[in-house]
Amino acid sequence: MSSPNLRGPVPASALVTATLIVTALVGCSSPGSSTKTTDPAWAMELVPDPTSTLERTIMPKPAHPSLTVPAAFTQVAIRYEHQDGRPVVVTRSQVGASGYGGEHVTTVIGKDDGTIYGYTRQTADFSADALPSREEAEQAAFRLLNSIDPAFAQGLATQWIDRHDETVADANGAPAIVSGMKVKTRHTSGLYTWVIVGADNKIVTYERDVAWNTEHSRRQTAMWLHDAWVTSRDRGGAELGGMNAPLKS
């Protein structure tokens, strides 16, 4: 497999590599299935970031007022990719040399039309102790959806709402659980959209227009927000299996 197409202010060498064993979360399954990772197999070795201080002074811009980026985060990579045949720009922001598997904010935005196809804020401050109720999560999710694209939001129907956990390395390299309430919806087009709402009704993750391969019971749309999928794809690794998208998506 060819190496990733990296452009922008940070050279390809600025990408930090990590060895990780995590379960990538695709989110198309029903509550109570493998979308939860409260006790995942988890191992990581972080590698120092070679990027110079000068190169790391670029501040990331929020894709939307509710899709926040911590003040201490800097943009470390821009990659031009495709998602379901559409050209997209994938940006990654992080603090220090956290690298893949560590805390990060990643966005997937349409190159031609500016559509926000994905956003995730994988930071250790989303504690399970302050989760919103199902009703609060649904209200927060649809406030976001209507503020981004009201016409699109009208075609969405809630399918289920449940707790959703993922695991990242915190600032000290220790595993931390990122918790939220996931509001999964289906559009009249047949594609899926979801919003994960965390503490204080802040948005953890937003993805739209996700295709599901019914025949193979797995996600079809590329998983640019998920570190395990991205690193396995970039390294020509083995398919992740389960409900994860094929690496060539």
C-alpha positions in Angstrom: 0.0 0.0 0.0 1.3 3.5 -0.8 2.1 5.9 2.0 -0.5 8.5 3.0 -0.8 11.7 1.0 0.3 14.4 3.4 0.3 18.1 2.6 0.1 21.4 4.4 2.2 23.2 6.9 3.6 20.0 8.6 5.7 17.5 6.7 5.0 13.9 6.5 7.8 13.2 9.1 5.7 15.1 11.6 3.2 12.3 12.0 3.8 10.4 15.2 3.6 6.7 15.0 2.3 4.4 17.8 1.9 0.7 18.4 -1.6 0.2 19.6 -4.1 -2.6 20.1 -7.6 -1.0 20.3 -11.0 -1.8 19.0 -12.1 0.8 16.4 -15.6 1.8 17.0 -17.9 2.0 14.0 -21.2 2.7 15.8 -23.7 1.1 13.4 -24.6 -1.7 15.7 -27.4 -1.8 18.3 -27.0 -0.9 22.0 -25.2 -3.5 24.1 -23.0 -4.7 21.3 -19.3 -4.2 20.7 -19.5 -0.4 20.4 -18.6 -0.2 24.1 -15.0 -0.5 25.2 -15.0 -0.1 28.9 -12.4 -2.9 29.2 -10.6 -3.1 25.9 -7.3 -4.9 25.1 -5.0 -1.8 25.3 -1.3 -1.3 24.8 0.7 1.6 23.4 4.2 2.8 23.0 4.4 6.5 22.2 7.2 7.8 20.0 8.6 11.4 20.5 7.3 13.9 18.0 10.2 15.2 15.7 8.3 18.3 14.7 10.1 21.6 15.5 8.6 24.2 17.7 8.3 26.6 14.7 6.3 24.1 12.7 4.0 23.4 15.6 2.7 27.0 16.1 -0.3 26.6 13.7 -3.5 26.9 15.7 -6.4 24.7 14.5 -9.7 26.3 13.6 -13.0 24.9 14.8 -15.1 23.5 12.0 -18.2 24.8 13.9 -18.7 26.6 17.2 -19.9 23.5 18.9 -17.1 21.3 17.6 -14.4 22.6 19.8 -10.6 22.2 19.9 -8.7 22.6 23.2 -6.6 25.8 23.4 -3.4 23.9 23.9 -3.8 21.8 20.8 -1.9 22.5 17.6 -2.6 21.1 14.1 0.0 18.5 13.2 -1.3 16.9 10.0 -3.4 17.6 7.0 -4.1 14.8 4.6 -6.2 14.7 1.4 -8.2 11.6 1.2 -11.5 10.2 -0.2 -14.6 9.1 1.6 -17.3 7.2 -0.3 -15.9 8.7 -3.5 -15.9 12.3 -2.3 -12.6 14.2 -1.8 -12.1 15.1 1.9 -9.6 17.0 4.0 -8.6 15.2 7.2 -7.0 17.3 9.8 -5.5 16.2 13.1 -4.7 18.3 16.1 -3.1 17.2 19.4 -1.0 18.5 22.3 2.7 17.8 22.4 3.9 14.4 21.1 0.8 12.4 22.0 0.7 10.7 18.6 -1.8 8.2 17.4 -3.6 6.5 20.2 -3.3 9.7 22.3 -5.7 12.6 22.8 -6.6 14.3 19.6 -9.2 16.3 17.7 -9.7 15.1 14.1 -12.1 16.5 11.5 -13.2 15.2 8.0 -14.5 18.0 5.8 -15.5 17.9 2.2 -12.8 19.4 0.0 -15.3 20.7 -2.6 -18.3 21.7 -0.6 -17.1 22.2 3.0 -19.5 19.7 4.4 -18.5 18.5 7.9 -18.5 14.7 7.5 -16.8 13.9 10.8 -15.4 15.4 14.0 -14.1 13.8 17.1 -12.6 15.2 20.3 -10.9 12.3 22.0 -9.8 13.9 25.3 -9.7 12.5 28.8 -11.9 15.2 30.2 -15.1 13.5 29.1 -15.8 11.7 32.3 -18.6 9.1 32.8 -19.5 10.8 36.0 -21.2 13.6 34.2 -23.1 12.0 31.3 -26.2 13.7 30.1 -29.5 11.8 30.2 -30.9 10.2 27.0 -33.3 13.1 26.6 -30.6 15.7 27.2 -28.3 14.0 24.8 -30.9 13.8 22.0 -31.8 17.5 22.5 -28.1 18.5 22.3 -27.6 16.3 19.3 -30.4 17.8 17.3 -29.4 21.3 18.3 -26.1 20.6 16.6 -27.6 18.9 13.6 -30.0 21.7 13.0 -27.3 24.3 13.4 -25.1 22.6 10.9 -27.6 21.7 8.2 -31.4 22.2 9.0 -32.6 20.6 5.8 -30.5 17.5 6.3 -31.6 17.3 10.0 -35.2 17.1 8.9 -34.5 13.8 7.2 -33.1 12.2 10.4 -34.9 9.8 12.7 -33.4 8.7 16.1 -32.8 4.9 16.2 -31.3 4.5 19.6 -29.5 6.3 22.4 -26.9 4.6 24.6 -23.6 5.1 26.4 -20.5 4.9 24.2 -16.9 4.7 25.5 -13.5 4.8 23.8 -10.0 4.7 25.1 -7.1 7.1 24.6 -3.7 7.7 26.2 -3.9 10.7 28.6 -1.1 13.3 29.0 0.8 10.8 31.2 0.5 7.9 28.7 -2.1 6.1 30.9 -5.3 4.8 29.4 -8.3 7.0 29.9 -11.9 6.4 29.0 -13.7 8.9 26.8 -17.4 8.7 27.7 -20.5 10.0 26.0 -24.2 9.3 25.2 -24.5 8.3 21.5 -27.5 9.4 19.6 -27.7 7.3 16.4 -30.0 8.4 13.6 -30.9 7.2 10.2 -31.5 9.5 7.2 -34.2 9.0 4.7 -31.3 8.3 2.2 -30.6 5.1 4.2 -27.3 6.5 5.5 -26.5 6.8 9.2 -25.6 9.9 11.3 -24.7 10.1 14.9 -23.7 12.5 17.6 -21.9 11.5 20.9 -22.6 14.0 23.7 -20.4 14.1 26.7 -20.2 16.0 30.0 -21.8 19.5 30.0 -23.5 18.6 26.7 -20.3 19.0 24.8 -19.9 17.2 21.6 -17.5 14.2 21.6 -18.1 12.9 18.1 -20.2 13.8 15.0 -20.3 11.7 11.9 -22.8 11.9 9.0 -23.6 9.9 5.8 -22.1 6.6 7.1 -22.9 3.7 4.8 -23.5 0.2 6.2 -22.8 -3.0 4.3 -25.7 -5.2 5.2 -24.4 -8.2 3.4 -21.2 -8.3 5.4 -22.6 -6.7 8.6 -19.9 -4.1 8.7 -19.4 -0.4 8.1 -18.5 0.6 4.5 -17.5 4.2 4.9 -13.9 5.0 5.7 -13.0 5.6 9.3 -10.7 8.6 9.3 -11.6 9.5 12.9 -10.4 6.2 14.3 -6.7 5.8 15.1 -6.6 2.0 15.0 -8.1 2.0 11.5 -5.9 4.8 10.2 -2.6 3.3 11.5 -3.5 -0.2 10.2 -4.3 1.3 6.8 -1.2 3.4 6.6 1.1 0.5 7.5 -0.6 -2.0 5.2 -1.7 -4.0 8.2 -4.3 -6.7 8.6 -8.0 -5.9 8.4 -9.4 -5.1 11.8 -12.4 -7.4 11.3 -15.7 -7.2 13.2 -17.9 -4.2 12.1 -14.9 -2.1 11.1 -14.7 -0.8 7.5 -12.4 -2.4 5.0 -9.0 -0.7 5.0 -9.4 0.1 1.3 -12.6 2.0 1.9 
